[in-house]
Amino acid sequence: MSLEVWVGLVEVRQLPGTDHEITLSGKGTLTWVTCWASDATSFENKVSEVMAGYGLFIVDTEKVMPFAKAEEEGIVTDELLEQFEDTSKNEQFCIYGTFYNYMSDH
């Protein structure tokens, strides 16, 4: 399968411990992520690896799809378009957007 830029809404939480690259201010966060992938599984695997490097783990993913489909569905914001442009420069890139923190389980 060929690689292309995929996008998804990712819910992450802090891994146990205190030595984290990113410390969340709430219970968890939602963020849009763009990365190169061949399918939803490879997207989730790559995002999981990247988030673990920051001391985070994936709780859930939604709206995981090729970026072109996200454009067709009208869910691409200016921030997401900028992420896509940056991600497109290098197949190793996996870029997350603004963290939308939440304080309790929903």
C-alpha positions in Angstrom: 0.0 0.0 0.0 1.2 3.5 -0.7 1.6 6.1 1.9 -0.4 9.3 2.0 -1.1 11.9 4.7 -3.9 10.8 7.0 -5.7 12.7 9.7 -7.6 11.8 12.9 -9.0 13.2 16.1 -7.0 11.5 18.8 -7.8 11.3 22.6 -4.7 10.9 24.7 -3.9 10.7 28.4 -0.8 10.8 30.5 1.2 7.6 31.0 2.0 6.8 34.7 5.1 8.5 36.1 6.5 12.0 36.2 9.1 12.1 33.5 7.1 13.4 30.5 7.9 15.6 27.5 4.4 16.9 27.7 2.4 17.3 30.9 -1.4 17.6 30.5 -3.3 20.1 32.6 -6.4 17.9 32.9 -7.4 14.3 32.8 -6.8 14.0 29.1 -6.9 15.9 25.8 -8.2 15.7 22.3 -6.0 16.8 19.4 -6.1 16.5 15.6 -3.0 14.6 14.2 -1.6 14.3 10.7 0.9 11.7 9.7 1.9 9.5 6.8 0.1 6.2 6.7 -1.3 3.5 4.4 -4.5 2.8 6.4 -6.2 3.5 9.7 -4.2 0.8 11.6 -0.8 2.2 10.4 -2.0 5.7 11.3 -2.9 4.6 14.9 0.3 2.7 15.3 2.5 5.6 14.2 0.5 8.1 16.4 0.7 5.7 19.4 4.5 5.5 19.0 4.9 9.3 18.7 2.6 10.0 21.7 4.4 7.4 23.9 7.6 9.4 23.2 5.9 12.3 24.9 4.6 10.3 27.9 1.1 10.0 26.5 -1.1 7.0 25.4 -4.0 6.8 23.0 -7.5 6.3 24.6 -9.5 6.6 21.4 -9.4 7.8 17.8 -12.2 9.2 15.6 -12.6 10.5 12.1 -9.4 8.7 10.9 -9.1 9.0 7.1 -6.9 10.2 4.3 -6.5 13.9 4.3 -8.2 14.2 0.9 -11.3 12.6 2.3 -11.3 15.0 5.2 -11.3 17.8 2.8 -14.2 16.3 0.9 -16.2 16.0 4.1 -15.5 19.6 5.0 -13.8 19.0 8.4 -10.5 20.7 7.5 -9.8 23.8 9.5 -7.0 26.4 8.8 -4.9 24.7 11.6 -5.4 21.3 10.1 -4.5 22.6 6.6 -1.3 24.0 8.1 -0.5 20.7 9.7 -1.1 18.9 6.4 1.3 21.3 4.6 4.0 20.7 7.2 3.4 16.9 7.3 3.6 16.7 3.5 7.2 17.8 3.6 8.5 14.6 5.2 7.1 11.0 5.5 8.6 10.8 9.0 6.5 13.7 10.3 3.6 13.1 12.6 2.2 16.5 13.7 -0.4 17.2 16.4 -2.4 20.3 16.8 -3.9 22.3 19.7 -4.6 20.2 22.8 -8.2 20.5 24.0 -7.9 19.4 27.6 -10.7 18.0 29.7 -10.9 17.7 33.4 -13.1 14.6 34.0 -14.3 11.6 32.1 -17.1 12.3 29.7 
